[in-house]
Amino acid sequence: MQRACVIGSGPNGLAAAIVLAQAGLKVDVYEAEAQPGGGTRTLELTLPGFRHDFGSAVHPMGAGSPFFSTLPLAEHGLQWVHGTSPLAHPLDDGTAVTLEHSLQDQERQLGEDGAAWRELVEPMVTYWKDFVADAMGPVTHIPRRPLLMLQFGWKAMQPATKLARGTFRGARARALFAGLAAHSFLSLDEGLSPAVGLVLAAAAHVVGWPVPRGGSQAIANALIGHLEELGGTVHTGQRITSLEGMDPKEGPVLCDVTPRQLLSIAGERLQKTYRKAMTEFRYGPGVFKIDYALSAPIPWTARECYRAITVHLGGTLEEIARSEHAATHGAIAEKPFVLVAQPSLFDATRAPEGKHIAWMYCHVPNATTEDMTSRIEAQLERFAPGFQDCVLERRVSTPAMLESMDANLVGGDIGGGELSMRQFLFRPALGGYYTGTRNLYLCSSSTPPGGGVHGMCGYHAARMAVRRLR
């Protein structure tokens, strides 16, 4: 049985390992940290009994992943938990605009802009399986629905501010869409900034925005459970610093790392032109994250916020646009756009009885040392007066601290690299997953389709490796 090695046990590394094992290879996965999962680890970061997600917390693309949906992950303990609505976006008038599970409910929610919302997302919702397979495929693949992808591309190439103002008449719908678009980590006046938001909006009406019961670690544990059924093995606490002992001539080596780590690991084995491309790879803005142990739920002014696991704090389209423009241009926003997750409202396993957790972050310039705690908490107090009275303990994670806990989070960049037009088409280089060195592949979120817990980067890289091996 031919051997294959995977470096990194994040969702992409584990997805790659499963594809290789399905093809009959003996697979070993090597993880630097003591706990596998990469960005899907769950840890007691504040007080005993409070289970916080180190990285991602809410998983629309995990629930909607074309590859994960083919795997028996429920048999290995993965249970999705949904809020009453996927998302709430509070406003200064004391109300909140929400993203609903049903497209019909969403149309009613947005009133005068309901029909425009339906027109914007309904084609993606109707043909979701084909759409998500196309949107999360390699850049060069032939789409299943070319016309749908052409329509999506036309919308996605516009700046989010332009698309929002051209589509919606009211401030509420514009604010809701701006928060979705901000997940791109791009300034909202740039092309491609609506792309991620459009996918997330459609996902809400098809698969929702769920959390795994017990925390994001459940995703990694389920993937590992299935991999072990196929004969694969995960080795933790083994940081790979070179390819010594992993000769690509003997079998595929897939790296769930970013270009910076690949350069360090592979070094002179990489061709000169490929090394140059890796050196020039650009990382995106970072995040400044805070985890809270709370004595009670966040005391939102807008009651709608209690219906959702995810809450976007940013006010209007214009305010969110200023925040994201600052983060992408090396500045600090005084009123940052803050993404909040409150999973314990719907999953009681995450905190001791009667207590709660909150997970939140804002976008900041890559590797900044600025302390955003007071600015984030000012946004909390703005929409949830009295929040400070609920705080039992907080754990602040700067970009540097996040990188120290996961080397792939370079400068706090959780998306695997900037989503510029160049790095959308050549991610991270012309070859995509193949490094140009025989049997050596990159399978991290620095490859198509990019960031998110969906495993599709690892899936596509491993399929390429198997094809080339055969």
ABEGO torsion letter per residue (X at the ends): XBBBBBBEABAAAAAAAAAAAAAGBBBBBBBABABBGEAABBBBABBBGBBBBABBABBAAAAABAAAAABBAAAAGBBBBBBABABBBBBAAGBBBBBBABAAAAAAAAEAAAAAAAAAAAAAAAAAAAAAAAAABBAABBBABAAAAAAAAAAAABBAAAAAAAABABAAAAAAAAAAAAAAGBBAABBGAAAAAAAAAAAAAAAEBBBBBGEAAAAAAAAAAAAAAAGBBBBBGBBBABABGBBAAAEBBBBBBBAAAAAAAAEAABBAAAAAAAAABBBBBBBBBBBBBBABBBBBABAAAAABABBBBAEBAAAAAAAAAAAAAGBBBABBBBBBBBAAAABAAABBBGBBBBBBBBBBBBGBABBAAAAAAAAAAAABBGAAAABABBBBBBAAAAAAABAABBGGBAAGEBBBAAAAABOABAAEABAGBBGBBBABAABOAEBEBAGAAAAAAAAAAAAAAX
